[in-house]
């Protein structure tokens, strides 16, 4: 079924689609991004030492500006050429503005009053958004716009699935993120904004889009996975939820309030689970920790779309049972999309330079030598201590000083 959908004439392959100005702009962005990535890889291999560090810093700022420019430009073009539903567009826009205002407030002031104001503002905007979606569904326009009827939608199944999975995701995120730094720092807010912007821009770089929604992108979820690994699952869950709302703003396939929760905020909040093994003692190697967490994140996202496909879009099933159709359809794009992000992520996490920077900026509790097995780490630490003690003893002989009995000279100064 998946291969049939990919070969269907109505399934657009975006790198080769130049039918409309919007499609042309998207195709140009895809090939331009590929060219920039190749140029970065070549320059990274050519430059050495300080030149490489300077080049990486400049490339980082350039990538952020490029991501913002691409995201804003293509979002505007999508509104111009695809249009929007006012009853859905404006509430989601207000919700995004409320989240942005709350982020700015917490960036400059983080106290109890700021947290209360932020929660109330975002909560009110979310409730208003869900109410508007409920009225839209009750009117029948939402179902008609998706070529089905309200009777085709299993409302009870959607509400129960959304409630149960919301509780499960929150419980797992808090359980796995109990060792992470509590509260939001300036660093965590800044990194969240950057990672969300980069994921949003990469989501426009699609390889193919499925007929009833869903697409395969070029590692669009990787920045969010890295953020979760660096700052913990709780902050990763929130960043993924915000990204999911932006996805609803970008590609609006909204039929029902609970379906909106399953397909957008909840589905992408699961990406925050990618950092759940960041502190695992059983997994000794950094790329393996990332890969295991990313697999769980992908399964969580797949489950959300799978249930939404059964209860909201079951009328599109071309064969019985409906759950098998939903399973095959969702697996057709979710699994490849996650697999691309994991493969590229494992390659990135295998880099010693990246592991060093990860340790430097991370607020999540990580072992100092996360990429080495425990035995090698212990051996390296023991060897370092022996070399330090030997050097101190030789210095003591040269100056005539007696070695300290408490070995305090072999310990680093705690005030440094």
C-alpha positions in Angstrom: 0.0 0.0 0.0 2.8 2.4 0.9 4.7 1.8 -2.4 1.4 2.2 -4.3 0.9 5.6 -2.7 4.5 6.7 -3.5 4.0 5.7 -7.2 0.6 7.4 -7.4 0.5 10.4 -9.7 -1.1 12.5 -7.0 1.7 11.9 -4.6 4.2 14.9 -5.0 7.9 14.3 -5.0 8.9 17.8 -3.9 12.6 17.9 -5.2 11.3 17.5 -8.7 8.0 19.4 -8.4 8.0 22.7 -10.3 4.3 23.0 -11.1 3.5 26.1 -9.1 5.6 29.0 -7.8 5.2 27.6 -4.3 6.4 24.2 -5.4 9.3 25.8 -7.3 10.4 27.7 -4.2 10.2 24.6 -2.1 12.3 22.6 -4.7 14.9 25.4 -4.9 15.2 25.4 -1.1 15.7 21.6 -1.0 18.5 21.7 -3.6 20.0 24.8 -2.0 20.1 23.2 1.4 21.7 20.1 0.0 24.4 22.3 -1.7 25.0 24.2 1.5 25.4 20.9 3.5 27.9 19.6 1.0 29.9 22.9 1.1 29.9 22.7 4.9 31.2 19.1 4.9 34.0 19.9 2.5 35.1 23.1 4.3 34.9 21.2 7.6 37.3 18.6 6.3 39.7 21.2 4.8 40.0 23.5 7.8 42.0 22.5 10.8 42.5 23.8 14.3 41.4 27.3 15.1 40.2 27.9 11.5 37.8 25.0 11.9 36.4 26.3 15.2 35.9 29.8 13.7 34.3 28.2 10.6 31.9 26.2 12.8 30.8 29.2 14.8 30.1 31.2 11.7 28.3 28.3 10.1 26.1 27.9 13.2 24.9 31.5 13.2 24.4 31.3 9.4 22.4 28.1 9.8 20.1 29.7 12.3 19.5 32.8 10.1 19.0 30.5 7.1 16.5 28.4 8.9 14.4 31.4 10.1 14.4 32.9 6.6 13.3 29.6 5.0 10.6 28.9 7.5 9.1 32.4 7.4 9.3 32.6 3.6 7.7 29.2 2.9 5.1 29.7 5.6 4.0 33.0 3.9 3.9 31.3 0.5 1.8 28.5 1.9 -0.8 31.0 3.1 -0.8 32.8 -0.2 -1.2 29.8 -2.4 -3.0 27.3 -0.2 -5.1 29.7 1.8 -6.3 29.0 5.3 -9.5 28.4 7.4 -10.1 31.5 9.5 -11.7 29.6 12.5 -8.6 27.5 12.7 -5.9 29.9 11.6 -6.5 32.8 14.1 -6.9 30.7 17.3 -3.7 28.8 16.5 -1.9 32.1 15.6 -3.0 33.5 19.0 -1.7 30.3 20.7 1.7 30.6 19.0 1.9 34.3 20.0 1.0 33.4 23.6 3.7 30.8 23.7 6.2 33.3 22.2 5.2 36.0 24.7 5.6 33.5 27.6 9.0 32.5 26.3 10.2 36.1 26.2 8.8 36.7 29.7 10.6 33.7 31.1 13.8 34.7 29.3 14.0 38.0 31.2 12.3 37.1 34.4 11.9 33.6 36.0 10.0 33.7 39.2 6.7 32.3 40.5 4.6 35.2 39.1 6.2 34.8 35.7 5.5 31.1 35.6 1.8 31.7 36.7 1.2 34.3 34.1 2.8 32.2 31.4 0.8 29.1 32.3 -2.5 31.0 32.4 -1.8 32.8 29.1 -0.9 29.7 27.2 -3.6 27.6 28.9 -6.3 30.1 28.0 -5.1 30.3 24.4 -5.1 26.5 24.1 -8.6 26.1 25.5 -9.9 28.8 23.2 -8.2 27.0 20.3 -9.8 23.7 21.2 -13.2 25.3 21.6 -13.0 26.8 18.1 -12.0 23.4 16.7 -15.0 21.9 18.5 -17.4 24.4 16.9 -15.8 23.8 13.5 -16.3 20.1 13.9 -19.9 20.5 15.1 -20.8 22.6 12.1 -19.8 19.8 9.8 -17.4 22.0 7.8 -14.3 20.3 9.1 -15.5 16.8 8.0 -16.7 18.2 4.6 -13.3 19.8 4.0 -11.7 16.4 4.6 -14.2 14.6 2.3 -15.9 12.7 5.1 -18.9 13.1 7.5 -19.1 13.6 11.2 -20.6 10.1 11.5 -17.3 8.6 10.2 -15.4 10.0 13.2 -15.2 8.0 16.4 -15.3 10.9 18.9 -15.2 8.7 22.0 -12.2 6.8 20.7 -10.4 10.1 20.0 -11.0 11.6 23.4 -10.1 8.5 25.3 -6.9 8.0 23.2 -5.8 11.6 23.6 -6.4 11.6 27.4 -4.6 8.3 28.1 -1.7 9.0 25.9 -1.3 12.6 27.2 -1.0 11.2 30.8 1.4 8.5 29.6 3.7 10.9 27.8 3.8 13.3 30.7 4.5 10.5 33.2 7.3 9.0 31.1 8.9 12.4 30.5 8.9 13.3 34.2 10.1 9.9 35.3 13.0 9.9 32.8 13.8 13.6 33.4 14.0 13.6 37.1 17.8 14.1 37.1 17.7 17.0 34.7 18.1 20.6 35.9 14.8 22.0 37.1 13.3 25.2 35.7 14.2 27.1 32.6 17.4 28.9 32.2 18.4 31.5 29.6 20.4 28.8 27.8 17.6 26.3 27.7 15.1 28.8 26.3 17.6 30.1 23.7 18.5 26.5 22.6 14.8 25.6 22.4 14.0 28.5 20.1 16.9 27.7 17.8 16.1 23.9 17.7 12.4 24.5 17.0 13.2 27.0 14.3 15.7 24.6 12.6 13.2 21.7 12.8 10.5 23.9 11.4 12.6 25.0 8.5 13.8 21.4 7.8 10.2 20.2 7.8 9.7 22.2 4.5 12.5 20.2 2.9 10.3 17.2 2.1 11.2 14.2 0.0 7.6 13.1 -0.5 4.2 13.9 0.9 1.5 11.2 1.4 -2.0 11.7 -0.1 -3.9 12.0 3.2 -1.2 13.9 5.1 2.2 13.1 6.5 5.6 13.5 4.7 9.2 12.2 4.7 11.7 15.0 5.5 15.4 15.4 5.7 16.0 14.8 9.5 13.6 17.6 10.5 13.2 16.1 14.0 16.9 15.8 14.7 17.3 19.3 16.3 14.5 18.5 18.7 16.0 15.2 19.6 19.4 16.8 20.3 17.7 19.4 22.5 15.9 16.7 24.5 19.2 14.9 25.0 20.9 18.1 26.2 18.2 19.5 28.4 16.1 16.5 29.5 12.8 14.9 28.5 10.6 17.4 30.3 12.0 20.4 28.4 12.2 18.3 25.3 8.5 17.4 25.6 7.5 21.1 25.8 9.7 22.0 22.8 8.2 19.1 20.8 4.7 20.2 21.8 5.4 23.8 20.5 6.8 22.4 17.3 3.7 20.3 16.9 1.5 23.4 17.1 3.7 25.1 14.5 3.2 22.0 12.3 -0.6 22.4 12.6 -0.1 26.1 11.6 2.0 24.9 8.6 -0.1 22.0 7.3 -3.6 22.1 8.7 -5.3 18.7 8.6 -7.6 19.4 11.6 -10.9 17.5 11.8 -11.5 17.3 15.6 -10.0 18.8 18.8 -8.8 15.4 20.1 -7.5 14.5 16.6 -5.6 17.8 16.6 -4.0 16.9 20.0 -3.0 13.4 18.7 -1.6 14.4 15.4 0.2 17.6 16.4 1.1 18.6 20.0 1.1 15.0 21.4 2.7 13.3 18.4 5.6 15.7 18.3 5.9 16.0 22.1 7.0 12.3 22.0 10.2 13.5 20.2 11.1 14.8 23.7 11.6 11.2 24.8 14.7 11.0 22.7 16.8 12.1 25.7 15.4 9.4 28.0 18.6 7.3 28.0 21.0 10.2 28.4 21.8 9.1 31.9 21.6 5.4 31.4 24.4 3.4 33.1 23.6 0.3 31.1 24.3 2.0 27.8 28.0 2.9 27.7 28.3 4.5 24.3 26.9 8.0 23.4 25.5 7.2 19.9 23.7 4.1 21.3 22.1 6.1 24.1 20.8 8.6 21.5 19.6 5.9 19.1 17.6 4.0 21.8 15.9 7.2 22.9 15.2 8.2 19.3 13.6 4.8 18.6 11.3 5.2 21.6 10.4 8.8 20.5 9.6 7.5 17.0 7.4 4.7 18.4 5.5 7.2 20.5 4.9 9.5 17.5 3.8 6.5 15.4 1.3 5.4 18.1 -0.3 8.9 18.1 -0.8 9.0 14.3 -1.9 5.3 14.3 -4.8 5.9 16.7 -5.7 9.1 14.9 -5.9 7.2 11.7 -8.2 4.6 13.1 -10.7 6.9 14.9 -10.6 10.1 12.8 -9.6 9.1 9.3 -10.9 5.4 9.1 -13.2 6.3 6.3 -10.2 6.6 4.0 -9.3 2.9 4.5 -9.1 1.1 1.2 -9.1 -2.3 2.9 -10.2 -4.0 6.1 -9.5 -4.1 9.0 -9.1 -0.3 9.5 -6.4 -0.7 12.1 -4.2 -2.6 9.6 -4.7 0.1 7.0 -3.8 2.8 9.5 -0.8 0.7 10.6 0.6 0.4 7.0 -0.2 4.0 6.1 1.4 5.6 9.2 4.4 3.3 9.0 4.9 4.3 5.4 6.1 7.8 6.3 6.7 8.0 10.1 9.2 5.1 10.2 11.4 6.4 7.2 11.2 10.0 8.6 12.4 8.8 12.0 15.0 6.4 10.5 16.6 9.3 8.5 16.9 11.4 11.7 18.4 8.5 13.7 21.0 7.6 11.1 22.2 11.2 10.7 22.0 11.6 14.5 24.1 8.6 15.2 26.7 9.9 12.8 26.7 13.3 14.5 26.8 11.8 18.1 29.8 9.7 17.0 31.9 12.9 16.5 34.3 13.6 19.4 34.0 17.3 18.7 30.2 17.2 19.0 30.4 15.1 22.1 32.7 17.7 23.7 30.3 20.5 22.8 27.4 18.5 24.0 29.0 18.0 27.4 29.9 21.7 27.5 26.4 23.1 26.9 24.2 20.4 28.3 22.1 20.9 31.4 21.2 17.2 31.5 23.3 15.0 33.8 25.8 13.2 31.6 29.0 11.3 32.4 32.1 13.2 31.5 33.3 10.6 29.0 29.9 9.4 27.8 31.3 8.0 24.5 33.7 5.6 26.3 32.9 2.3 28.0 33.0 2.4 31.8 36.2 0.3 32.1 38.1 2.5 29.7 36.9 5.6 31.5 38.0 4.2 34.9 41.4 3.2 33.4 41.9 6.6 31.9 41.1 8.3 35.2 43.4 6.0 37.2 46.2 6.6 34.7 45.7 10.4 35.0 45.9 10.3 38.8 49.1 8.2 38.7 50.7 10.6 36.3 49.8 13.6 38.5 51.1 12.0 41.6 54.3 11.0 39.9 54.8 14.6 38.7 54.2 16.1 42.1 56.6 13.6 43.7 59.4 14.6 41.3 58.7 18.3 41.8 58.9 17.7 45.6 62.3 16.0 45.2 63.6 18.8 43.0 62.7 21.5 45.5 63.4 19.5 48.6 59.8 19.6 49.7 58.2 16.6 51.4 55.2 15.1 49.7 51.9 15.8 51.5 50.5 13.0 53.5 46.9 13.8 52.5 47.7 13.8 48.8 46.0 17.2 48.6 48.5 18.3 45.8 47.1 15.5 43.6 43.6 16.9 43.8 42.3 19.8 41.7 41.7 23.0 43.5 38.0 23.1 44.3 37.9 26.9 43.9 39.0 26.8 40.3 
